[in-house]
Amino acid sequence: MLRSGFSLMLLMAAPIGSTAATDHPLRVTTDSAAYCRELGVRVGAHPGAGADGVRNLAEEGKALCATGHVRTGIAKLRRALRAAQAGGE
């Protein structure tokens, strides 16, 4: 019983409606085919997506996602997006 009372006290001590939580909302992602598609769209819509390196990474990422290698595909698509944001390096 002591343990549950202690947990309740911790919950009561936590700030509710903290401004810190609204300043930087968390972005939750999953390793899913839907997230692969979302990243592919985001990369394709970016102005730096036309660079060869970005395009190659994005194509590899999409192909990996399509063949069931979702985590690896997401990693490639994230790299492509970062490269596009950096100016297509």
Secondary structure as GFF3:
##gff-version 3
##sequence-region A 1 89
A	DSSP	alpha_helix	2	13	.	.	.	ID=ss1
A	DSSP	alpha_helix	19	23	.	.	.	ID=ss2
A	DSSP	alpha_helix	33	45	.	.	.	ID=ss3
A	DSSP	three_ten_helix	47	50	.	.	.	ID=ss4
A	DSSP	alpha_helix	52	66	.	.	.	ID=ss5
A	DSSP	alpha_helix	70	85	.	.	.	ID=ss6
###
